[in-house]
Amino acid sequence: MSFTVLIPARLASTRLPNKPLADLEGRPMIVRVAQRAAQSGASQVVVASDSQEVLAACAAHGVQAVLTRADHVSGSDRLAEACQQLGLDGQDVVVNVQGDEPLIAPSMIDACAAQLRARPDCVMSTVAHALDDATDFANPNVVKLVTDARGTALYFSRAPIPWWRDAGAATPQPGSALRHVGLYAYHAGFLRRFPGLQASPLEQIESLEQLRVLWHGERIAVHISPERPGPGVDTPDDLERVRALLRNSA
């Protein structure tokens, strides 16, 4: 199955400035992410950035990259422009890998792309895994989701869902709670159309862009993964944690 991995990257970050260029054992983080994604079955891996510095770092390590506008409000908008630059067909599958996930499992990328191919009734697919930790279940920074019987997303939330009425506390019940992984596959045609869709009230309340898709009546297929993603990098502490993991795995 042929698909393209696109990795959005911008230098602006409030918690970790110049994050894509942060050194991870001798290589910039954005390069680590791209090289990890290249271990999947993708036919091409492309970084989409508004920074010449990021493009230069990619070029120095043989990573393909395209320069996008600096005024995009989201990663999805940036990837929509990248689709146009790359001349992708409307039915081509694009997997969005976040630029701060240097330990993403290549098999998870493959599964996300395969899920979209298997569900022609859906415009997108994403990934989740079982959530059984009460602290994560209550944490608004951990996004949860619920699905229907076919594995189609019904809702995404920062709140603990589904809520067990009789538990009396935010405690996930075995086999009921799912943690969302920020990995998405789209048809390129829908990705180009997405920025033109009106933002939804739910998206603005939860600060979750994928709720715009559901609000407009489109469907998102969910792959339930037996794997857990490696830690992402949002803060200096996260960066040190990933550096240690890379050192120990060398």
C-alpha positions in Angstrom: 0.0 0.0 0.0 1.4 3.3 -1.1 1.1 6.4 1.2 3.0 9.6 2.0 4.1 10.7 5.5 4.0 14.5 6.0 5.6 16.0 9.1 4.6 19.6 10.0 7.3 21.6 11.7 7.5 25.1 12.9 10.1 26.8 15.2 7.6 28.7 17.3 7.0 26.9 20.6 6.2 28.5 24.0 7.4 25.6 26.1 10.5 24.5 24.0 11.7 27.2 21.6 13.3 25.9 18.3 12.0 22.4 19.2 12.4 20.8 15.7 16.1 21.6 15.8 16.7 20.3 19.4 19.7 18.0 19.4 18.8 14.3 20.0 22.1 12.4 20.2 23.7 14.2 17.3 20.7 14.7 15.1 18.0 17.4 15.1 14.7 16.1 16.4 12.9 16.7 13.1 15.4 14.5 11.4 15.0 11.8 14.0 11.2 11.9 13.4 11.6 11.7 9.6 14.1 8.8 9.8 11.8 6.9 12.2 8.9 7.5 9.9 11.0 6.2 6.9 11.1 2.8 8.6 7.3 2.5 7.9 6.0 1.4 4.5 5.6 5.0 3.3 6.6 5.7 -0.3 7.9 9.1 0.7 8.5 11.1 3.9 8.4 14.9 3.6 8.8 17.6 6.2 6.6 20.7 5.7 8.0 23.8 7.5 7.9 27.6 7.3 11.6 27.7 8.4 14.7 27.8 6.2 16.7 26.5 9.2 14.5 23.4 9.3 14.8 22.9 5.6 18.6 23.2 5.9 18.8 20.7 8.7 16.7 18.3 6.7 18.9 18.7 3.6 22.0 18.1 5.6 20.7 14.6 6.5 19.1 13.7 3.2 15.5 14.3 4.4 13.0 15.7 1.8 11.3 18.9 2.9 9.1 21.7 1.4 8.8 25.3 2.4 5.3 26.4 3.4 3.8 29.7 4.3 4.4 31.2 7.8 0.8 32.3 8.4 -0.9 28.8 8.7 -3.0 28.6 11.9 -2.6 24.8 12.2 -0.6 21.8 11.1 -3.5 20.6 9.0 -3.4 23.9 7.0 0.4 23.5 6.5 -0.1 19.9 5.3 -2.8 21.0 2.9 -0.3 23.3 1.2 2.3 20.6 1.1 -0.2 18.3 -0.7 -0.6 20.9 -3.4 3.1 21.4 -3.7 3.7 17.7 -4.0 0.9 17.3 -6.6 -0.8 14.5 -4.6 -4.0 13.0 -6.1 -7.2 13.4 -4.2 -7.4 9.7 -3.3 -3.7 9.5 -2.2 -3.3 8.6 1.5 -1.4 11.0 3.6 -0.3 10.2 7.2 0.4 13.2 9.5 3.2 12.4 11.9 3.8 15.0 14.5 7.3 16.6 14.5 7.8 16.0 18.2 7.4 12.2 18.1 10.9 10.9 17.5 10.1 7.5 19.0 6.8 6.9 17.0 6.4 3.2 16.1 6.7 2.7 12.4 4.1 -0.1 12.6 1.6 2.3 14.1 2.0 4.6 11.0 1.4 1.6 8.7 -1.7 0.6 10.7 -3.1 4.1 10.6 -2.8 4.2 6.8 -4.2 0.7 6.4 -7.2 1.6 8.5 -8.2 4.4 6.2 -7.8 2.1 3.1 -10.1 -0.4 4.8 -12.8 2.2 5.5 -13.9 3.9 2.3 -16.8 5.4 4.3 -14.3 7.5 6.3 -12.3 10.6 5.3 -9.8 10.1 8.1 -8.3 7.5 10.4 -6.4 7.8 13.7 -5.0 5.6 16.5 -5.9 4.9 20.1 -4.9 2.4 22.8 -6.4 1.1 26.0 -6.2 3.5 28.9 -6.2 2.1 32.4 -4.3 4.7 34.4 -6.6 6.8 36.6 -4.2 9.8 36.6 -4.1 9.9 32.8 -7.9 9.3 32.6 -8.5 12.5 34.7 -5.7 14.5 33.0 -7.1 17.1 30.5 -3.8 16.9 28.5 -4.6 13.3 27.8 -7.2 13.1 25.0 -9.8 10.4 25.3 -12.2 9.1 22.7 -15.2 6.8 22.3 -16.2 4.7 19.2 -19.2 2.9 17.8 -19.4 -0.8 17.2 -17.4 -0.5 13.9 -14.6 1.5 15.4 -15.7 4.8 14.1 -15.1 7.8 16.4 -18.1 9.2 18.1 -16.4 11.9 20.2 -13.0 13.1 21.4 -12.6 14.9 24.7 -10.2 16.1 27.3 -12.7 15.0 29.9 -12.7 11.5 31.3 -15.0 9.5 28.9 -16.9 7.3 29.1 -17.9 8.2 32.6 -18.9 5.3 34.8 -21.9 6.6 36.6 -21.7 4.3 39.6 -17.9 4.6 40.2 -18.1 7.9 42.0 -14.7 8.9 40.7 -12.7 9.4 37.5 -11.7 5.8 37.2 -11.4 4.0 33.9 -13.1 0.7 33.7 -11.2 -2.2 32.1 -11.7 -2.3 28.4 -13.8 0.9 28.2 -11.4 3.8 28.0 -9.2 4.7 25.1 -6.3 7.2 24.9 -6.0 9.0 21.6 -2.7 9.0 19.8 -2.2 12.2 17.7 -1.5 10.3 14.4 -3.8 10.8 11.5 -4.3 9.5 7.9 -6.3 11.4 5.4 -7.2 11.3 1.7 -5.2 14.2 0.2 -8.4 15.6 -1.3 -10.1 15.9 2.1 -6.9 17.3 3.6 -6.9 20.1 1.0 -10.6 20.7 1.8 -10.3 20.7 5.5 -9.0 24.2 6.1 -12.1 25.6 4.3 -14.5 23.9 6.7 -16.0 26.2 9.3 -14.5 25.7 12.8 -16.9 24.0 15.1 -18.0 25.2 18.6 -16.9 21.9 20.1 -13.5 22.2 18.5 -13.1 25.6 20.1 -14.3 24.4 23.5 -12.1 21.3 23.7 -9.3 22.8 21.6 -9.3 19.6 19.5 -9.2 20.2 15.7 -10.5 16.7 14.9 -13.9 17.6 16.3 -14.4 19.9 13.2 -14.5 16.7 11.1 -17.2 15.1 13.2 -19.2 18.3 13.5 -19.5 18.5 9.7 -20.8 14.9 9.6 -17.7 13.2 8.3 -16.3 10.0 9.8 -13.0 9.1 11.4 -12.0 5.4 11.6 -10.0 4.4 14.7 -7.3 1.7 14.8 -7.0 0.3 18.4 -3.3 -0.4 18.8 -1.8 -3.0 21.1 1.3 -0.8 21.1 2.0 2.3 23.2 3.7 5.3 21.5 7.1 6.4 22.7 7.1 9.7 24.7 6.7 12.9 22.7 8.6 16.1 23.4 6.7 19.1 24.7 9.0 20.3 27.5 12.7 20.4 28.4 12.1 17.5 30.7 10.5 15.5 27.9 13.6 16.3 25.8 16.0 14.9 28.4 13.8 11.8 28.8 14.0 11.0 25.1 17.7 11.7 25.0 18.2 9.1 27.8 16.1 6.6 25.9 18.1 7.1 22.7 21.4 6.7 24.6 20.3 3.5 26.3 19.1 2.0 23.0 22.3 2.8 21.1 
